[in-house]
Amino acid sequence: MSAKGWWLFATMSVLWGITYLFISEAVAAFSPAGVVSGRTLIGAAVLLPIAIRRRALRPALRVWPWVLVFGALEMAGPFFLLSSAEQTIPSGLTGLLVSTVPLWAAIIGFIVGDRKLLTPVRIAGLLVGFAGVAVIVAGQGLTVAEPVAALIAVGKVLLTAIMYAIVPFIIATKLRGVPSLGSVTMALIVVGLAYLPPALLTQQGVPSVRSIVSLVLLGVLCTAIAFIAFFALIDEVGPVRAPLFTYVNPVVAIALGAIVLAEPLTVGLLIGFPLVLLGCWLAATGGWRRRAAETAGAPDPIAEAVPGAMVETGPIRTGPDAAETLERPSSGPRHMAGPESSDP
């Protein structure tokens, strides 16, 4: 993975790691529908002027069905499920469960035709990382009064993880060549407006200043800015490696939950955290031999294996405006790895 890829990886780990804290604070005064509508409309308000100025909406309108699918799997479903789940289980545990995304991504990649991705080293990395998550979850425990409600909440978060695992494949195939700024902005607007009526109907009382600030930060940092970084990460490392930052998210989620919300900090975290990092590194790089092969210029089996994935073969573009970098195709050539396929 390139230096740019690691920087984007770290950015996403922080931005979507703090999401669970802000959701937990927001649902204290807003309904789950209100949190979804608020964060998406705030995110859209930030991105819409940029999208209009860069004329990024029209290309997204041409493939609007897939933009809606993207919005449903990345925003409408997950945002509501996470908000609903965090009414029952701790924010740190929610972040831990979402970290199963790389495992689901590997399984989905295998189902859609990837046979080279699951090398022994990467399989071991996924298993080690998932084992680390299991250790942390077991140590954390379902610290709630109603176990049945907790299990339902866990199911909601795992369903969210599956949706998140599908999204990068849709981006890499069905939204290939579409300005990411346009796709994200259009999806945010549609999801926000769709959830607005139930948000207004389910709102009770005047929200606290703390909840309002959390919702605003959720919309600006964890939605608008995070999606810009997410698309850049997919463009840099591909749809299978991109979700690997969810292995690190739990560290941020648990730390903030313990510090800000006084959620329990267990020994399981100290044991599981190194396993999570080791699994993340193995799954992302394939180990030392893999890194040596990349240094020598060997072809990337992930790029060759993922149907429709785009691999950057030209020079890496840099610049102060991340959105502009995202919406313009690279000046270097691209090649498509494998035939285009239909995603679930």
C-alpha positions in Angstrom: 0.0 0.0 0.0 1.3 3.4 -0.9 2.0 6.3 1.6 -1.1 8.0 0.3 -3.1 4.9 0.9 -1.9 4.7 4.5 -2.7 8.4 5.1 -6.2 7.9 3.8 -6.5 4.7 5.8 -5.6 6.6 9.0 -8.0 9.4 8.1 -10.9 7.0 7.7 -10.0 5.2 10.8 -10.4 8.4 12.8 -13.4 9.9 11.0 -15.5 6.8 11.1 -14.1 5.8 14.5 -15.6 8.9 16.1 -18.9 8.3 14.4 -20.1 6.0 17.1 -19.5 8.6 19.8 -21.4 11.2 17.9 -24.3 8.8 17.2 -24.6 7.8 20.8 -24.8 11.5 21.8 -27.2 12.4 19.0 -29.7 9.6 19.8 -30.0 10.8 23.3 -32.2 13.6 22.0 -33.0 12.7 18.3 -34.9 9.6 17.0 -32.9 7.3 14.7 -34.7 8.7 11.7 -33.9 12.2 12.9 -30.2 11.3 13.2 -30.2 9.9 9.6 -32.0 12.9 8.1 -30.0 15.4 10.0 -26.5 14.0 9.2 -27.3 13.4 5.6 -28.9 16.8 4.9 -26.0 18.6 6.8 -23.5 16.6 4.7 -25.4 17.4 1.5 -25.4 21.1 2.5 -21.6 21.0 2.7 -21.0 19.1 -0.5 -23.8 20.6 -2.8 -22.1 23.9 -3.5 -18.9 22.2 -4.5 -20.7 19.6 -6.6 -22.6 22.3 -8.5 -19.5 24.4 -9.0 -17.6 21.3 -10.4 -20.7 20.1 -12.4 -20.5 16.7 -10.8 -24.3 16.1 -10.4 -25.2 15.6 -14.1 -23.0 12.4 -14.6 -24.5 11.0 -11.4 -28.0 11.6 -12.7 -27.3 9.5 -15.8 -26.8 6.4 -13.5 -29.3 7.4 -10.8 -30.6 3.8 -10.2 -27.1 2.8 -9.0 -26.6 6.0 -7.1 -29.8 5.1 -5.2 -28.5 1.6 -4.6 -25.3 3.1 -3.3 -27.3 5.5 -1.0 -29.5 2.7 0.3 -26.5 0.4 1.2 -24.1 3.1 2.4 -26.4 5.6 4.1 -30.2 4.8 4.3 -29.8 1.3 5.8 -26.6 1.6 7.9 -27.2 5.0 9.3 -30.6 4.0 10.6 -29.5 0.6 11.9 -26.5 2.0 13.7 -28.6 4.8 15.3 -31.2 2.3 16.4 -28.6 -0.2 17.7 -26.8 2.4 19.8 -30.0 3.0 21.7 -29.3 -0.4 23.2 -25.6 -1.4 23.1 -22.4 0.7 23.8 -20.8 2.8 21.1 -17.5 0.9 21.5 -19.2 -2.4 20.9 -20.9 -1.1 17.9 -17.6 0.0 16.4 -16.2 -3.5 17.1 -19.0 -5.2 15.3 -18.7 -3.0 12.2 -15.0 -4.0 12.0 -16.2 -7.3 10.5 -16.6 -5.5 7.2 -13.2 -6.8 5.8 -14.3 -10.4 6.4 -17.6 -9.9 4.6 -15.7 -8.0 1.8 -13.4 -11.0 1.2 -16.3 -13.4 1.2 -18.2 -11.2 -1.3 -15.1 -10.8 -3.4 -14.8 -14.6 -3.6 -18.4 -15.0 -4.5 -18.3 -12.5 -7.4 -15.3 -14.2 -9.0 -12.2 -13.4 -7.1 -10.0 -16.6 -6.8 -6.6 -15.0 -6.2 -7.4 -12.6 -3.4 -7.8 -15.3 -0.7 -4.1 -16.2 -0.4 -3.0 -18.1 2.7 -1.4 -15.0 4.2 -4.4 -12.8 3.6 -6.8 -15.5 4.9 -4.7 -15.8 8.0 -4.8 -12.0 8.4 -8.5 -11.9 8.1 -8.9 -14.7 10.7 -6.4 -13.2 13.1 -8.1 -9.8 12.8 -11.5 -11.3 13.3 -10.2 -13.3 16.3 -9.0 -10.0 17.8 -12.4 -8.5 17.3 -14.0 -11.6 19.0 -11.6 -11.3 21.9 -12.5 -7.6 22.4 -16.2 -8.2 22.1 -16.0 -11.1 24.6 -14.1 -9.0 27.0 -16.4 -6.1 26.5 -19.6 -8.1 26.9 -23.1 -7.1 26.3 -23.3 -4.7 29.2 -27.0 -4.1 28.9 -30.0 -5.1 31.0 -32.0 -6.9 28.2 -30.0 -9.6 26.4 -32.6 -10.2 23.7 -32.7 -6.5 22.8 -28.9 -6.6 22.7 -28.8 -9.5 20.3 -31.2 -7.8 18.0 -29.0 -4.7 18.1 -26.0 -6.8 17.3 -27.8 -8.3 14.3 -28.5 -4.7 13.1 -24.9 -3.8 13.3 -23.7 -7.0 11.5 -26.3 -6.3 8.8 -24.8 -2.9 8.5 -21.3 -4.5 8.1 -22.5 -6.6 5.2 -24.0 -3.6 3.5 -20.7 -1.7 3.9 -18.8 -4.6 2.4 -21.0 -4.6 -0.7 -20.6 -0.9 -1.4 -17.0 -0.7 -2.6 -17.8 -3.3 -5.3 -20.7 -1.2 -6.5 -18.5 1.9 -6.6 -15.7 0.1 -8.5 -18.0 -1.4 -11.1 -21.4 0.3 -11.5 -20.2 3.9 -10.5 -16.9 3.7 -12.3 -16.1 6.9 -14.1 -18.9 8.8 -12.2 -17.6 11.7 -10.2 -17.7 10.6 -6.6 -18.7 14.0 -5.4 -21.8 13.9 -7.5 -22.8 10.4 -6.4 -22.3 11.1 -2.7 -24.1 14.5 -2.8 -27.1 13.1 -4.8 -27.4 10.1 -2.4 -27.2 12.3 0.7 -30.0 14.6 -0.6 -32.3 11.7 -1.5 -31.7 9.8 1.8 -32.1 13.0 3.9 -35.3 14.0 2.3 -36.7 10.5 2.5 -36.1 10.3 6.3 -37.2 13.9 7.0 -41.0 13.2 7.4 -40.5 10.3 9.9 -37.8 12.4 11.6 -40.3 15.3 12.2 -43.0 12.9 13.3 -40.8 11.0 15.8 -39.1 14.0 17.4 -40.0 14.6 21.0 -39.0 17.7 22.9 -36.2 20.2 22.3 -32.8 18.5 21.7 -29.9 19.5 24.0 -27.0 21.6 22.8 -24.7 18.6 23.1 -26.9 16.5 20.9 -27.2 19.2 18.3 -23.4 19.7 18.2 -22.9 16.0 17.9 -25.3 15.8 15.0 -23.6 18.7 13.2 -20.2 17.1 13.6 -21.7 13.8 12.4 -22.9 15.5 9.2 -19.8 17.6 8.5 -16.9 15.4 9.6 -18.2 11.8 9.6 -20.4 12.2 6.5 -19.3 14.9 4.0 -15.5 14.9 4.6 -15.4 11.1 5.4 -17.1 10.2 2.1 -14.5 12.3 0.1 -11.7 10.4 1.9 -13.5 7.1 1.4 -13.8 7.4 -2.4 -10.1 8.5 -2.5 -9.2 5.4 -0.5 -11.1 3.1 -2.9 -9.5 4.8 -5.9 -6.0 4.3 -4.3 -6.1 0.8 -2.9 -9.2 -0.9 -4.5 -12.6 -2.1 -3.2 -11.3 -5.0 -1.2 -8.5 -3.3 0.8 -10.5 -0.1 1.4 -12.8 -1.5 4.1 -9.8 -2.7 6.1 -9.7 0.6 8.0 -12.7 -0.8 9.9 -10.3 -3.0 11.8 -8.8 0.1 13.4 -12.1 1.9 14.0 -13.0 0.0 17.1 -9.8 1.3 18.8 -11.0 4.9 18.3 -14.6 4.0 19.2 -13.7 2.2 22.4 -11.2 4.8 23.5 -13.7 7.6 23.1 -16.5 5.6 24.6 -14.4 5.0 27.7 -13.2 8.6 28.0 -16.3 10.5 27.1 -19.2 8.1 27.9 -17.5 6.1 30.7 -18.1 2.8 28.9 -16.2 -0.1 30.4 -12.6 -0.6 29.2 -11.7 -4.3 29.6 -8.6 -6.5 29.5 -10.0 -8.0 26.3 -9.1 -4.8 24.5 -5.4 -5.0 25.5 -5.3 -8.6 24.2 -7.4 -8.1 21.1 -6.0 -4.8 19.9 -2.6 -6.2 18.8 -4.4 -9.1 17.0 -6.6 -6.6 15.2 -3.6 -4.6 14.0 -1.6 -7.7 12.9 -4.6 -9.0 11.0 -5.2 -5.7 9.3 -1.5 -5.5 8.2 -1.5 -9.1 6.9 -4.8 -8.7 5.0 -3.7 -5.3 3.5 -0.2 -6.2 2.5 0.1 -9.9 2.3 3.2 -9.8 4.6 6.8 -9.0 3.9 7.0 -11.1 0.8 4.0 -9.3 -0.7 5.6 -5.9 0.1 8.8 -7.0 -1.5 6.9 -8.1 -4.7 5.2 -4.7 -4.9 8.5 -2.9 -4.5 9.9 -4.9 -7.4 6.9 -3.9 -9.5 5.0 -7.2 -9.5 1.4 -7.0 -10.6 -1.2 -6.7 -7.8 -3.3 -9.9 -7.4 -6.0 -7.9 -5.8 -6.3 -5.6 -8.8 -6.3 -8.7 -11.1 -8.8 -10.5 -9.0 -11.5 -8.0 -8.3 -14.0 -7.8 -11.2 -14.1 -4.3 -12.6 -11.5 -2.8 -10.2 -9.6 0.2 -11.5 -5.9 0.3 -10.9 -3.8 3.5 -11.0 -0.8 2.9 -13.3 0.0 6.6 -13.9 1.6 9.1 -11.5 -0.2 9.8 -8.2 -2.0 13.1 -8.4 -1.8 15.4 -5.4 -3.4 18.7 -4.6 -5.0 20.7 -1.9 -8.5 20.0 -3.2 -9.4 16.4 -2.5 -12.9 16.7 -4.1 -11.3 17.9 -7.4 -8.9 15.1 -7.3 -11.7 12.6 -6.9 -13.9 13.9 -9.7 -11.3 14.0 -12.4 -10.0 10.8 -14.0 -6.3 10.2 -13.7 -3.9 11.6 -16.2 -2.2 8.2 -16.2 -3.7 5.1 -18.0 -6.0 2.7 -16.2 -6.8 -0.9 -16.9 -9.8 -2.9 -15.9 -9.0 -6.1 -14.0 -11.3 -8.8 -15.2 -14.8 -8.5 -16.8 -17.4 -6.2 -15.4 -19.8 -8.1 -13.2 -23.1 -7.5 -11.5 -22.9 -6.9 -7.8 -25.4 -8.1 -5.2 
